[in-house]
């Protein structure tokens, strides 16, 4: 979920120190985002915080997602508040929802969890007046990537989130994705790939640097973000990023992530009869096109 923020202020001393840190640095989420963490985010466009949640909390959220799936399947839902569901089949051939929107509006457990005090430094990084957008944009999104023949969400091609801003009638500015990771994901397990520093590219490179969503080719500058259960990542939506397909098959390929929207602009909730946003309509066409992609 992409959240617009103000520009990050970085002092020269912190910038110099952050420049010496390896790209795979795992930070600790404390009472505030430190100057070094701010500088690392400004330079590279992402942060990885280790061990932010417990396994018990992850299991509780996963159980809620299973309950939501059963409800939505029984209701034969295709959309939630206008946002299309991504659905496929699991390894046993059963219906399997792979991208859930607005999950916190269907679960008190998730609604309470994302407001836990430990996430306050992240909220304040977005803005002092930032709120959780339970009913705005796509709400709290839960993704389940799975590599099986009938999966509807094995991977996601190269893209930036800057074009989404254009659909909302504004030029792309600083924006952040805040994601919670549920699985141990090494390079061979697929997962998030990004090109560090590419959030500082010009508009032309952002718009035309790669074929959006249909290009899955390895970039020589890409970084694989390896995570442990309970890790939290923040990455600038203007980065070129993608989700690589797992080399494994079946349940071993499962990768679960939850993205929380923090919003600073005017309150704009969705409703059950909201229309599907244009960028999601375009996305459906691009997902069709990727099946025929030469990349």
Beta strands, then each sheet from edge to edge (+ up, - down):
strand 1: 2-4
strand 2: 46-49
strand 3: 79-80
strand 4: 83-84
strand 5: 86-89
strand 6: 95-100
strand 7: 131-132
strand 8: 141-145
strand 9: 156-159
strand 10: 175-181
strand 11: 191-195
strand 12: 222-224
strand 13: 232-236
strand 14: 241-244
strand 15: 255-259
strand 16: 262-263
sheet 1: 1+ 10- 13+ 2-
sheet 2: 1+ 10- 15+ 8- 6+ 5-
sheet 3: 3+ 4-
sheet 4: 7+ 16-
sheet 5: 9+ 14- 11+ 12-
end
